[in-house]
């Protein structure tokens, strides 16, 4: 319908628990880019505490670790995605694109 | 990915304001079925006040009336969808089906 827009959200869950939505995906993308949880959080204007908790939660729900957090070093620790985490992020990013295409198609009708 | 399920929600908005989501769609379907806002609300275990407010909100945001509320009568008033409202409900219901298909396809991968 004219002037009406279909919008929405998608998320990935496991056993009924949400593991990834758009917010956590952005956090993972930033971790992949910067290799640091503190930097990733700061770029998103998210508190370090919240980012840390998000990562713990993702790792807890996932069938295997998604992010590895390493303490220490002069930058205050490193963070990186496991091979599984990289795959998960890639798959969900593609689903987000497909969903955006779905919405675009619906909105053209 | 195995054991992971993609889920989501869609809603219809106009000028950035939500007009229809899954809850309001159910309310409209019940109004269509029972011809009464009180009955529709009661079937959904929703307060009459909340249902009434939802309808006012839909009518306010939509480009033309979606539901007509008629006061009085022994059943305490009637409610029915306008032609435009019927079309809106039908379109959105089809979009919900298409979205469900989208999710099913994604979850088969």
Backbone of each chain as ProteinMPNN parsed JSONL, in Angstrom:
{"seq_chain_A": "XXXXXXXXXXXXXXXXXXXXXXXXXXXXXXXXXXXXXXXXXXXXXXXXXXXXXXXXXXXXXXXXXXXXXXXXXXXXXXXXXXXXXXXXXXXXXXXXXXXXXXXXXXXXX", "coords_chain_A": {"N_chain_A": [[0.817, -1.203, 0.0], [0.405, 2.259, -0.65], [2.534, 4.685, 0.825], [2.799, 3.126, 3.065], [4.997, 1.219, 5.018], [6.727, -1.808, 5.151], [8.437, -3.134, 7.832], [10.894, -4.708, 9.982], [12.428, -7.182, 12.141], [15.015, -9.588, 12.534], [16.254, -12.486, 14.228], [18.61, -14.801, 15.613], [18.134, -17.866, 17.171], [18.719, -20.343, 19.716], [17.568, -23.275, 21.013], [15.355, -21.812, 21.885], [16.486, -19.549, 23.013], [17.72, -16.316, 22.453], [20.462, -15.781, 20.407], [21.821, -14.18, 18.568], [21.2, -10.934, 17.389], [20.514, -7.859, 15.653], [22.032, -5.965, 17.119], [24.018, -7.462, 18.543], [25.304, -8.568, 16.374], [26.528, -6.363, 15.201], [28.324, -5.796, 17.235], [29.974, -8.095, 17.118], [31.041, -7.732, 14.558], [32.55, -5.451, 14.957], [34.4, -6.399, 16.788], [35.731, -8.211, 15.193], [36.903, -6.436, 13.449], [38.496, -4.705, 15.043], [39.806, -6.263, 16.931], [39.637, -6.007, 19.627], [37.786, -5.912, 22.59], [37.213, -3.749, 24.16], [37.649, -1.574, 22.464], [35.799, -2.16, 20.456], [33.374, -1.945, 21.876], [33.496, 0.739, 22.623], [33.413, 2.012, 20.122], [30.802, 1.545, 19.507], [29.528, 3.022, 21.336], [28.86, 1.664, 23.62], [28.744, 0.351, 26.909], [31.664, -1.103, 28.383], [31.226, -3.131, 30.148], [28.656, -4.02, 29.422], [29.137, -4.947, 26.856], [30.95, -6.97, 27.372], [29.359, -8.68, 28.861], [27.481, -9.378, 26.93], [29.029, -10.867, 25.179], [29.783, -13.025, 26.799], [27.304, -14.153, 27.134], [26.597, -14.901, 24.507], [28.574, -16.837, 24.019], [27.846, -18.67, 25.922], [25.324, -19.623, 25.136], [25.731, -20.54, 22.545], [26.699, -23.475, 20.631], [29.366, -23.907, 20.551], [32.387, -22.022, 21.405], [32.239, -18.577, 20.396], [33.512, -16.153, 20.501], [36.797, -15.378, 21.559], [38.225, -14.2, 24.452], [41.096, -12.562, 25.491], [43.004, -11.872, 28.27], [44.995, -9.111, 29.568], [48.189, -7.608, 28.475], [49.34, -4.619, 26.795], [47.23, -3.203, 25.676], [45.108, -3.927, 27.143], [44.068, -6.488, 26.747], [42.987, -8.897, 24.259], [40.55, -9.608, 21.689], [38.959, -12.003, 19.759], [37.26, -13.585, 16.975], [36.275, -16.99, 16.844], [36.75, -19.701, 14.473], [34.323, -20.867, 14.131], [32.707, -18.787, 15.092], [33.178, -16.82, 13.168], [31.987, -18.014, 10.98], [29.342, -18.173, 11.854], [28.69, -15.462, 12.104], [28.985, -14.664, 9.45], [27.004, -16.216, 8.177], [24.671, -15.218, 9.431], [24.789, -12.538, 8.683], [24.357, -12.771, 5.958], [21.752, -13.698, 6.041], [20.519, -11.471, 7.058], [20.822, -9.726, 4.903], [19.29, -11.067, 2.992], [16.828, -10.855, 4.207], [16.467, -8.108, 4.132], [16.188, -7.791, 1.403], [13.837, -9.224, 1.043], [12.04, -7.514, 2.419], [12.274, -5.221, 0.828], [11.218, -6.162, -1.596], [8.587, -6.715, -0.807], [7.76, -4.149, -0.2], [7.705, -2.97, -2.636], [5.472, -3.824, -3.842]], "CA_chain_A": [[0.0, 0.0, 0.0], [1.143, 3.516, -0.766], [2.877, 5.366, 2.079], [2.965, 2.174, 4.157], [6.272, 0.545, 4.868], [6.899, -3.005, 5.961], [9.766, -3.225, 8.437], [10.943, -5.872, 10.85], [13.697, -7.592, 12.747], [15.216, -11.032, 12.626], [17.302, -12.874, 15.162], [18.936, -16.221, 15.599], [18.029, -18.414, 18.515], [19.068, -21.744, 19.917], [16.746, -23.781, 22.11], [14.466, -20.761, 22.362], [17.21, -18.394, 23.549], [18.301, -15.482, 21.402], [21.929, -15.735, 20.435], [22.273, -13.06, 17.736], [20.282, -10.01, 16.74], [21.309, -6.853, 14.941], [22.989, -5.327, 18.027], [25.158, -8.352, 18.805], [26.022, -8.734, 15.112], [27.401, -5.192, 15.075], [29.409, -5.984, 18.206], [30.91, -9.092, 16.564], [31.734, -7.119, 13.416], [33.553, -4.535, 15.5], [35.469, -7.219, 17.384], [36.481, -8.744, 14.049], [37.658, -5.34, 12.846], [39.468, -4.065, 15.928], [40.546, -7.225, 17.745], [39.596, -5.588, 21.031], [36.408, -5.746, 23.052], [37.075, -2.381, 24.671], [37.546, -0.691, 21.304], [34.526, -2.482, 19.796], [32.309, -1.36, 22.704], [33.633, 2.189, 22.54], [32.939, 2.423, 18.794], [29.336, 1.435, 19.506], [29.067, 3.781, 22.491], [28.281, 0.683, 24.538], [29.665, 0.198, 28.036], [32.502, -2.303, 28.3], [30.526, -4.131, 30.95], [27.552, -4.57, 28.64], [29.728, -5.693, 25.742], [31.53, -8.175, 27.96], [28.248, -9.546, 29.235], [26.901, -9.875, 25.676], [29.909, -11.916, 24.643], [29.643, -14.178, 27.695], [25.994, -14.732, 26.861], [26.682, -15.57, 23.207], [29.389, -18.048, 24.183], [27.123, -19.603, 26.789], [24.208, -20.213, 24.403], [26.21, -21.22, 21.333], [27.133, -24.85, 20.828], [30.81, -23.816, 20.801], [32.753, -20.611, 21.584], [32.1, -17.67, 19.254], [34.545, -15.128, 20.691], [37.794, -15.659, 22.59], [38.719, -12.985, 25.12], [42.391, -12.796, 26.131], [43.321, -10.795, 29.205], [46.357, -8.599, 29.693], [48.822, -6.892, 27.371], [49.277, -3.165, 27.018], [45.929, -2.657, 25.244], [44.061, -4.44, 28.014], [43.489, -7.745, 26.269], [42.559, -9.026, 22.868], [39.311, -10.357, 21.453], [38.825, -12.42, 18.359], [36.234, -14.585, 16.673], [36.732, -18.331, 16.471], [36.354, -20.073, 13.113], [32.873, -21.055, 14.233], [32.111, -17.462, 15.237], [33.257, -16.163, 11.86], [30.961, -18.647, 10.138], [28.035, -17.77, 12.386], [28.514, -14.051, 11.74], [28.815, -14.618, 7.999], [25.675, -16.774, 7.867], [23.612, -14.319, 9.873], [24.864, -11.33, 7.86], [23.681, -13.107, 4.703], [20.314, -13.756, 6.322], [20.064, -10.08, 7.183], [20.72, -9.195, 3.54], [18.139, -11.715, 2.354], [15.638, -10.283, 4.841], [16.317, -6.764, 3.59], [15.661, -7.986, 0.043], [12.438, -9.606, 1.231], [11.276, -6.302, 2.756], [12.25, -4.363, -0.362], [10.274, -6.746, -2.549], [7.235, -6.507, -0.289], [7.436, -2.732, -0.24], [7.507, -2.548, -4.023], [4.14, -4.271, -4.301]], "C_chain_A": [[0.858, 1.263, 0.0], [1.346, 4.142, 0.621], [3.054, 4.422, 3.272], [4.264, 1.431, 3.928], [6.33, -0.686, 5.764], [8.316, -2.992, 6.513], [9.779, -4.444, 9.35], [12.329, -6.121, 11.407], [13.806, -9.099, 12.665], [16.293, -11.306, 13.665], [17.463, -14.389, 15.125], [18.811, -16.737, 17.021], [18.411, -19.887, 18.532], [18.312, -22.196, 21.163], [15.89, -22.67, 22.733], [15.158, -19.54, 22.94], [17.866, -17.627, 22.413], [19.817, -15.465, 21.514], [22.459, -14.533, 19.665], [21.112, -12.244, 17.209], [21.137, -8.926, 16.113], [22.359, -6.181, 15.838], [24.227, -6.178, 18.241], [25.974, -8.577, 17.531], [26.997, -7.573, 14.915], [28.589, -5.314, 16.029], [30.444, -6.984, 17.668], [31.708, -8.514, 15.391], [32.834, -6.176, 13.883], [34.716, -5.305, 16.144], [36.366, -7.763, 16.273], [37.405, -7.666, 13.48], [38.799, -4.842, 13.738], [40.275, -5.037, 16.787], [40.558, -6.885, 19.217], [38.153, -5.33, 21.446], [36.193, -4.306, 23.519], [36.869, -1.393, 23.516], [36.199, -0.89, 20.598], [33.369, -1.816, 20.536], [32.306, 0.152, 22.543], [33.12, 2.725, 21.194], [31.407, 2.437, 18.726], [28.699, 2.289, 20.599], [28.31, 2.882, 23.482], [29.259, 0.562, 25.702], [30.444, -1.113, 27.875], [31.811, -3.46, 29.019], [29.421, -4.826, 30.153], [28.08, -5.427, 27.489], [30.272, -7.031, 26.238], [30.432, -9.194, 28.292], [27.606, -10.173, 27.989], [27.712, -11.042, 25.123], [29.808, -13.189, 25.485], [28.354, -14.928, 27.384], [25.995, -15.51, 25.539], [27.437, -16.894, 23.348], [28.668, -19.125, 24.99], [26.032, -20.347, 26.005], [24.684, -21.016, 23.196], [26.713, -22.62, 21.646], [28.651, -24.943, 21.002], [31.203, -22.336, 20.857], [32.708, -19.806, 20.285], [33.226, -16.628, 19.306], [35.508, -15.6, 21.777], [38.281, -14.329, 23.141], [40.033, -13.326, 25.81], [42.727, -11.605, 27.003], [44.749, -10.312, 29.049], [46.9, -7.938, 28.442], [48.617, -5.409, 27.545], [47.941, -2.548, 26.59], [44.777, -3.185, 26.096], [43.344, -5.637, 27.444], [43.055, -7.709, 24.825], [41.244, -9.785, 22.779], [39.3, -10.77, 19.993], [37.755, -13.491, 18.192], [36.885, -15.928, 16.36], [36.304, -18.59, 15.028], [34.83, -20.249, 13.075], [32.151, -19.707, 14.314], [32.077, -16.711, 13.921], [32.173, -16.702, 10.934], [29.559, -18.198, 10.55], [27.712, -16.337, 11.964], [28.23, -13.912, 10.247], [27.422, -15.103, 7.599], [24.566, -15.79, 8.229], [23.614, -13.024, 9.051], [24.167, -11.571, 6.516], [22.174, -13.181, 4.895], [19.732, -12.359, 6.478], [19.886, -9.443, 5.808], [19.487, -9.758, 2.841], [16.835, -11.139, 2.913], [15.387, -8.876, 4.304], [15.738, -6.827, 2.166], [14.181, -8.35, 0.09], [11.576, -8.367, 1.5], [11.164, -5.378, 1.539], [11.224, -4.857, -1.376], [8.84, -6.489, -2.107], [6.82, -5.035, -0.425], [7.252, -2.186, -1.651], [6.101, -2.869, -4.504], [3.099, -3.165, -4.213]], "O_chain_A": [[1.929, 1.292, 0.606], [0.451, 4.125, 1.467], [3.416, 4.862, 4.363], [4.596, 1.058, 2.802], [6.03, -0.628, 6.957], [9.282, -2.855, 5.762], [8.768, -5.136, 9.471], [13.267, -5.362, 11.167], [12.799, -9.805, 12.722], [17.138, -10.454, 13.942], [16.59, -15.132, 14.676], [19.318, -16.125, 17.961], [18.42, -20.568, 17.506], [18.406, -21.579, 22.224], [15.728, -22.604, 23.952], [14.488, -18.582, 23.323], [18.488, -18.212, 21.526], [20.378, -15.173, 22.57], [23.45, -13.929, 20.075], [20.159, -12.786, 16.651], [22.359, -9.061, 16.048], [23.453, -5.863, 15.373], [25.351, -5.688, 18.136], [27.191, -8.756, 17.594], [28.143, -7.772, 14.513], [29.718, -4.977, 15.674], [31.648, -6.741, 17.754], [32.902, -8.778, 15.252], [33.909, -6.108, 13.286], [35.872, -4.894, 16.045], [37.591, -7.775, 16.393], [38.536, -7.945, 13.083], [39.91, -4.592, 13.269], [41.323, -4.666, 17.316], [41.379, -7.4, 19.975], [37.402, -4.635, 20.762], [35.132, -3.721, 23.302], [36.026, -0.499, 23.588], [35.546, 0.074, 20.198], [32.496, -1.203, 19.922], [31.258, 0.769, 22.352], [32.471, 3.77, 21.144], [30.804, 3.224, 17.995], [27.479, 2.283, 20.769], [27.303, 3.263, 24.078], [30.47, 0.661, 25.506], [29.948, -2.088, 27.311], [31.816, -4.601, 28.556], [29.271, -6.047, 30.202], [27.538, -6.492, 27.19], [30.081, -8.073, 25.611], [30.566, -10.391, 28.037], [27.236, -11.347, 27.995], [27.17, -12.05, 24.67], [29.755, -14.294, 24.947], [28.314, -16.158, 27.371], [25.471, -16.621, 25.456], [26.993, -17.933, 22.86], [28.854, -20.322, 24.77], [25.841, -21.549, 26.187], [24.105, -22.052, 22.866], [27.102, -22.917, 22.776], [29.162, -25.929, 21.532], [30.439, -21.481, 20.407], [33.088, -20.293, 19.22], [33.81, -16.274, 18.281], [35.086, -16.155, 22.791], [38.696, -13.446, 22.392], [40.095, -14.256, 26.614], [42.734, -10.466, 26.539], [45.6, -10.997, 28.482], [46.175, -7.73, 27.47], [47.799, -4.986, 28.362], [47.563, -1.486, 27.086], [43.611, -2.921, 25.805], [42.137, -5.79, 27.636], [42.794, -6.652, 24.25], [40.878, -10.518, 23.698], [39.598, -9.971, 19.106], [37.399, -14.199, 19.134], [37.919, -15.989, 15.695], [35.58, -17.79, 14.435], [34.157, -19.842, 12.129], [31.112, -19.513, 13.683], [31.092, -16.052, 13.589], [31.527, -15.951, 10.203], [28.713, -17.887, 9.712], [26.6, -16.043, 11.524], [27.357, -13.149, 9.833], [26.748, -14.475, 6.782], [23.645, -15.556, 7.447], [22.551, -12.478, 8.756], [23.475, -10.692, 6.0], [21.408, -12.777, 4.019], [18.597, -12.098, 6.081], [18.924, -8.711, 5.574], [18.74, -9.031, 2.187], [15.862, -10.96, 2.181], [14.244, -8.494, 4.05], [14.901, -6.006, 1.79], [13.378, -7.861, -0.705], [10.521, -8.191, 0.892], [10.099, -4.828, 1.258], [10.462, -4.073, -1.941], [7.988, -6.101, -2.906], [5.666, -4.73, -0.729], [6.72, -1.093, -1.846], [5.602, -2.264, -5.453], [1.938, -3.382, -4.56]]}, "seq_chain_B": "XXXXXXXXXXXXXXXXXXXXXXXXXXXXXXXXXXXXXXXXXXXXXXXXXXXXXXXXXXXXXXXXXXXXXXXXXXXXXXXXXXXXXXXXXXXXXXXXXXXXXXXXXXXXX", "coords_chain_B": {"N_chain_B": [[22.555, -23.13, 10.138], [22.945, -26.008, 12.169], [20.587, -26.757, 14.722], [20.16, -24.084, 15.189], [17.853, -21.454, 15.013], [16.205, -19.273, 12.86], [14.336, -16.5, 13.651], [11.767, -13.953, 13.848], [10.144, -10.725, 13.485], [7.608, -8.821, 11.866], [6.336, -5.625, 10.921], [3.954, -3.092, 10.055], [4.403, 0.194, 9.033], [3.732, 3.733, 9.027], [4.901, 6.767, 7.967], [6.959, 6.414, 9.802], [5.659, 5.562, 12.085], [4.334, 2.83, 13.888], [1.738, 0.929, 12.611], [0.501, -1.538, 12.303], [1.089, -4.658, 13.835], [1.803, -8.033, 14.832], [0.078, -8.377, 17.046], [-1.958, -6.376, 16.827], [-3.021, -7.154, 14.408], [-4.239, -9.574, 15.04], [-6.215, -8.595, 16.718], [-7.761, -7.101, 14.874], [-8.611, -9.197, 13.226], [-10.243, -10.568, 15.002], [-12.217, -8.664, 15.448], [-13.32, -8.553, 12.932], [-14.392, -11.081, 12.866], [-16.209, -11.213, 15.084], [-17.604, -8.819, 15.176], [-17.673, -7.082, 17.27], [-16.074, -5.016, 19.58], [-15.717, -5.403, 22.277], [-16.111, -8.15, 22.584], [-14.073, -9.094, 20.903], [-11.784, -8.17, 22.263], [-12.076, -9.535, 24.674], [-11.825, -12.199, 23.825], [-9.152, -12.238, 23.288], [-8.098, -11.965, 25.722], [-7.558, -9.362, 26.44], [-7.67, -6.085, 27.823], [-10.654, -4.116, 27.589], [-10.277, -1.424, 27.429], [-7.613, -1.245, 26.508], [-7.835, -2.412, 24.015], [-9.616, -0.665, 22.797], [-8.074, 1.63, 22.763], [-6.019, 0.8, 21.082], [-7.352, 0.599, 18.645], [-8.168, 3.232, 18.213], [-5.67, 4.337, 17.858], [-4.727, 3.035, 15.54], [-6.578, 3.995, 13.656], [-5.935, 6.662, 13.785], [-3.329, 6.839, 12.778], [-3.482, 5.649, 10.269], [-4.173, 6.326, 6.779], [-6.798, 6.515, 6.178], [-9.954, 5.695, 7.841], [-9.849, 2.553, 9.582], [-11.216, 0.871, 11.267], [-14.613, 0.977, 12.249], [-16.335, 2.169, 15.001], [-19.321, 1.654, 16.626], [-21.499, 3.073, 18.881], [-23.699, 2.005, 21.561], [-26.86, 0.097, 21.583], [-28.01, -3.237, 22.439], [-25.862, -4.989, 22.842], [-23.854, -3.388, 23.545], [-22.659, -1.854, 21.531], [-21.262, -1.879, 18.193], [-18.609, -3.123, 16.103], [-16.79, -2.761, 13.174], [-14.781, -3.542, 10.255], [-13.641, -1.213, 7.853], [-13.825, -0.987, 4.243], [-11.327, -0.327, 3.376], [-9.884, -1.061, 5.666], [-10.269, -3.836, 5.67], [-8.86, -4.493, 3.384], [-6.285, -3.685, 4.127], [-5.765, -5.406, 6.271], [-5.871, -7.848, 4.939], [-3.733, -7.601, 3.107], [-1.571, -7.352, 4.899], [-1.72, -9.764, 6.249], [-1.05, -11.502, 4.206], [1.563, -10.719, 3.84], [2.625, -11.536, 6.231], [2.431, -14.302, 5.92], [4.167, -14.647, 3.748], [6.502, -13.868, 4.978], [6.796, -15.854, 6.885], [7.272, -17.997, 5.208], [9.69, -17.153, 4.162], [11.315, -17.331, 6.465], [11.137, -20.086, 6.924], [12.424, -21.088, 4.656], [15.018, -20.065, 5.026], [15.674, -21.428, 7.335], [15.92, -23.98, 6.468], [18.311, -24.184, 5.205]], "CA_chain_B": [[23.346, -23.953, 11.069], [22.172, -26.998, 12.912], [20.097, -26.35, 16.057], [19.916, -22.653, 15.261], [16.608, -21.119, 14.334], [16.008, -17.861, 12.55], [12.973, -16.044, 13.902], [11.676, -12.515, 13.629], [8.854, -10.047, 13.533], [7.447, -7.741, 10.895], [5.224, -4.721, 11.218], [3.679, -2.1, 9.026], [4.421, 1.541, 9.597], [3.442, 4.86, 8.14], [5.643, 7.929, 8.459], [7.767, 6.025, 10.96], [4.849, 5.088, 13.224], [3.805, 1.483, 13.692], [0.281, 0.867, 12.526], [0.071, -2.927, 12.481], [2.026, -5.734, 14.108], [1.03, -9.267, 14.97], [-0.971, -8.212, 18.058], [-3.077, -5.606, 16.281], [-3.64, -7.955, 13.351], [-5.139, -10.516, 15.707], [-7.365, -7.806, 17.17], [-8.597, -6.818, 13.698], [-9.238, -10.46, 12.804], [-11.328, -10.862, 15.943], [-13.29, -7.698, 15.194], [-13.949, -9.016, 11.684], [-15.132, -12.31, 13.169], [-17.277, -11.07, 16.07], [-18.362, -7.576, 15.001], [-17.763, -6.391, 18.551], [-14.746, -4.763, 20.151], [-15.692, -6.012, 23.611], [-15.934, -9.588, 22.395], [-12.735, -9.288, 20.327], [-10.817, -7.972, 23.346], [-12.253, -10.617, 25.634], [-11.262, -13.422, 23.226], [-7.687, -12.137, 23.34], [-7.76, -11.654, 27.119], [-7.022, -7.995, 26.442], [-8.677, -5.224, 28.428], [-11.438, -3.363, 26.609], [-9.595, -0.137, 27.341], [-6.419, -1.378, 25.673], [-8.312, -2.696, 22.652], [-10.199, 0.577, 22.309], [-6.967, 2.537, 22.508], [-5.324, 0.281, 19.892], [-8.146, 0.934, 17.461], [-8.048, 4.679, 18.028], [-4.314, 4.575, 17.37], [-4.686, 2.578, 14.141], [-7.353, 4.954, 12.852], [-5.241, 7.949, 13.783], [-2.124, 6.77, 11.946], [-3.832, 5.249, 8.9], [-4.564, 7.429, 5.894], [-8.255, 6.589, 6.29], [-10.391, 4.809, 8.93], [-9.662, 1.103, 9.434], [-12.308, 0.253, 12.025], [-15.686, 1.874, 12.685], [-16.933, 1.772, 16.28], [-20.658, 2.231, 16.803], [-21.936, 2.968, 20.276], [-25.098, 1.708, 21.878], [-27.415, -1.216, 21.256], [-28.034, -4.103, 23.631], [-24.562, -5.64, 23.041], [-22.858, -2.371, 23.877], [-21.979, -1.292, 20.368], [-20.725, -2.754, 17.154], [-17.337, -2.728, 15.503], [-16.506, -3.45, 11.911], [-13.7, -3.027, 9.43], [-14.01, -0.542, 6.613], [-13.3, -1.665, 3.056], [-9.889, -0.071, 3.44], [-9.374, -1.88, 6.761], [-10.267, -5.227, 5.206], [-7.745, -4.605, 2.431], [-5.045, -3.556, 4.903], [-5.618, -6.657, 7.018], [-5.589, -8.91, 3.964], [-2.362, -7.386, 2.618], [-0.584, -7.639, 5.938], [-1.762, -11.207, 6.513], [-0.268, -12.133, 3.147], [2.972, -10.434, 4.105], [3.018, -12.418, 7.338], [2.629, -15.632, 5.345], [5.388, -14.593, 2.939], [7.618, -13.788, 5.924], [6.939, -17.19, 7.467], [7.929, -18.796, 4.163], [11.083, -16.698, 4.119], [12.004, -17.928, 7.615], [11.238, -21.538, 6.708], [13.467, -21.326, 3.651], [16.304, -19.797, 5.663], [15.965, -22.438, 8.343], [16.212, -25.252, 5.798], [19.683, -24.135, 4.667]], "C_chain_B": [[22.445, -24.855, 11.9], [21.8, -26.474, 14.304], [19.842, -24.856, 16.208], [18.663, -22.332, 14.464], [16.519, -19.618, 14.09], [14.549, -17.517, 12.833], [12.923, -14.531, 13.683], [10.255, -11.999, 13.722], [8.801, -9.035, 12.397], [6.294, -6.857, 11.345], [5.111, -3.682, 10.107], [3.718, -0.731, 9.676], [4.105, 2.584, 8.536], [4.086, 6.081, 8.764], [6.386, 7.604, 9.763], [6.983, 5.551, 12.171], [4.247, 3.727, 12.919], [2.29, 1.51, 13.651], [-0.237, -0.544, 12.776], [1.246, -3.848, 12.79], [1.185, -6.969, 14.349], [-0.118, -9.147, 15.975], [-2.194, -7.498, 17.497], [-3.776, -6.366, 15.162], [-4.642, -8.943, 13.956], [-6.396, -9.788, 16.188], [-8.315, -7.515, 15.998], [-9.322, -8.082, 13.209], [-10.414, -10.811, 13.711], [-12.51, -9.902, 15.744], [-14.067, -8.13, 13.956], [-14.864, -10.217, 11.97], [-16.361, -12.039, 14.036], [-18.124, -9.803, 15.922], [-18.521, -6.779, 16.282], [-16.362, -6.235, 19.145], [-14.612, -5.437, 21.511], [-15.411, -7.51, 23.52], [-14.525, -9.902, 21.87], [-11.665, -9.197, 21.415], [-10.86, -9.144, 24.318], [-11.651, -11.933, 25.116], [-9.73, -13.442, 23.312], [-7.182, -11.929, 24.752], [-7.053, -10.295, 27.22], [-8.095, -7.12, 27.089], [-9.394, -4.451, 27.325], [-10.771, -2.019, 26.354], [-8.411, -0.189, 26.386], [-6.821, -1.589, 24.211], [-8.848, -1.415, 22.011], [-9.09, 1.552, 21.914], [-6.203, 2.111, 21.246], [-6.042, 0.698, 18.622], [-8.072, 2.438, 17.16], [-6.699, 5.025, 17.394], [-4.184, 4.189, 15.887], [-5.397, 3.599, 13.255], [-6.653, 6.307, 12.723], [-4.069, 7.944, 12.802], [-2.471, 6.477, 10.484], [-4.296, 6.45, 8.079], [-6.082, 7.585, 5.826], [-8.724, 5.583, 7.346], [-10.276, 3.324, 8.584], [-10.827, 0.374, 10.105], [-13.347, 1.331, 12.364], [-16.26, 1.317, 13.985], [-18.281, 2.459, 16.406], [-21.128, 1.999, 18.231], [-23.369, 2.486, 20.376], [-25.555, 0.338, 21.438], [-27.292, -2.127, 22.456], [-26.701, -4.819, 23.89], [-23.475, -4.632, 23.385], [-22.058, -1.917, 22.682], [-21.429, -2.316, 19.405], [-19.388, -2.232, 16.66], [-17.19, -3.467, 14.185], [-15.389, -2.775, 11.124], [-14.272, -2.319, 8.208], [-13.45, -1.363, 5.446], [-11.768, -1.52, 3.04], [-9.231, -0.945, 4.511], [-9.263, -3.345, 6.374], [-9.082, -5.464, 4.27], [-6.402, -4.588, 3.15], [-4.742, -4.857, 5.643], [-5.213, -7.802, 6.096], [-4.145, -8.807, 3.452], [-1.336, -7.787, 3.667], [-0.555, -9.135, 6.273], [-0.954, -11.957, 5.459], [1.228, -11.899, 3.352], [3.489, -11.297, 5.254], [3.284, -13.841, 6.841], [3.937, -15.689, 4.557], [6.617, -14.571, 3.849], [7.866, -15.162, 6.557], [7.638, -18.13, 6.477], [9.411, -18.452, 4.071], [11.884, -17.357, 5.251], [12.191, -19.438, 7.424], [12.35, -21.867, 5.723], [14.857, -21.141, 4.263], [16.671, -20.907, 6.642], [16.249, -23.819, 7.748], [17.671, -25.325, 5.337], [20.687, -24.825, 5.597]], "O_chain_B": [[21.331, -24.487, 12.273], [22.608, -25.827, 14.971], [19.356, -24.413, 17.248], [18.444, -22.87, 13.378], [16.73, -18.808, 14.993], [13.639, -18.165, 12.316], [13.939, -13.913, 13.367], [9.309, -12.738, 13.997], [9.821, -8.463, 12.012], [5.395, -7.299, 12.06], [6.045, -3.442, 9.341], [3.137, -0.52, 10.741], [4.201, 2.342, 7.333], [3.856, 6.396, 9.931], [6.431, 8.411, 10.692], [7.577, 5.175, 13.182], [3.717, 3.498, 11.832], [1.642, 2.05, 14.547], [-1.288, -0.725, 13.39], [2.266, -3.826, 12.1], [-0.02, -6.958, 14.098], [-1.174, -9.749, 15.779], [-3.324, -7.955, 17.667], [-4.987, -6.237, 14.985], [-5.747, -9.118, 13.444], [-7.505, -10.31, 16.074], [-9.529, -7.669, 16.127], [-10.493, -8.033, 12.831], [-11.448, -11.29, 13.246], [-13.668, -10.304, 15.862], [-15.297, -8.081, 13.925], [-15.948, -10.349, 11.4], [-17.437, -12.571, 13.763], [-19.223, -9.717, 16.47], [-19.387, -5.909, 16.38], [-15.58, -7.184, 19.203], [-13.557, -5.967, 21.861], [-14.597, -8.059, 24.263], [-13.874, -10.842, 22.325], [-10.761, -10.029, 21.484], [-9.827, -9.672, 24.73], [-11.044, -12.685, 25.878], [-9.104, -14.499, 23.397], [-5.985, -11.74, 24.968], [-6.097, -10.117, 27.975], [-9.288, -7.376, 26.927], [-8.824, -4.17, 26.27], [-10.707, -1.54, 25.222], [-8.224, 0.705, 25.56], [-6.224, -1.018, 23.298], [-8.573, -1.12, 20.848], [-9.157, 2.208, 20.874], [-5.793, 2.952, 20.445], [-5.413, 1.101, 17.643], [-7.933, 2.851, 16.008], [-6.605, 5.885, 16.517], [-3.603, 4.927, 15.091], [-4.866, 4.01, 12.223], [-6.761, 6.994, 11.708], [-3.844, 8.92, 12.085], [-1.827, 6.997, 9.572], [-4.751, 7.455, 8.624], [-6.591, 8.646, 5.463], [-7.956, 4.694, 7.713], [-10.562, 2.899, 7.465], [-11.351, -0.608, 9.579], [-12.994, 2.455, 12.72], [-16.624, 0.143, 14.062], [-18.381, 3.682, 16.307], [-21.148, 0.87, 18.719], [-24.14, 2.547, 19.418], [-24.76, -0.482, 20.978], [-26.551, -1.827, 23.393], [-26.428, -5.215, 25.023], [-22.304, -4.992, 23.503], [-20.871, -1.62, 22.819], [-21.169, -3.465, 19.763], [-19.082, -1.047, 16.786], [-17.444, -4.669, 14.107], [-15.099, -1.594, 11.31], [-15.252, -2.764, 7.611], [-12.697, -2.315, 5.649], [-11.035, -2.461, 2.734], [-8.155, -1.5, 4.292], [-8.285, -4.014, 6.708], [-8.399, -6.485, 4.348], [-5.5, -5.364, 2.833], [-3.61, -5.341, 5.639], [-4.342, -8.61, 6.419], [-3.432, -9.807, 3.377], [-0.357, -8.471, 3.368], [0.506, -9.698, 6.545], [-0.26, -12.925, 5.771], [2.049, -12.772, 3.071], [4.641, -11.733, 5.25], [4.23, -14.499, 7.276], [4.71, -16.639, 4.676], [7.643, -15.175, 3.536], [9.013, -15.573, 6.737], [8.478, -18.945, 6.859], [10.265, -19.326, 3.925], [12.981, -17.872, 5.031], [13.251, -19.991, 7.718], [13.121, -22.804, 5.928], [15.756, -21.955, 4.048], [17.838, -21.28, 6.762], [16.752, -24.711, 8.431], [18.197, -26.413, 5.107], [21.879, -24.872, 5.292]]}, "name": "protein", "num_of_chains": 2, "seq": "XXXXXXXXXXXXXXXXXXXXXXXXXXXXXXXXXXXXXXXXXXXXXXXXXXXXXXXXXXXXXXXXXXXXXXXXXXXXXXXXXXXXXXXXXXXXXXXXXXXXXXXXXXXXXXXXXXXXXXXXXXXXXXXXXXXXXXXXXXXXXXXXXXXXXXXXXXXXXXXXXXXXXXXXXXXXXXXXXXXXXXXXXXXXXXXXXXXXXXXXXXXXXXXXXXXXXXXXXX"}
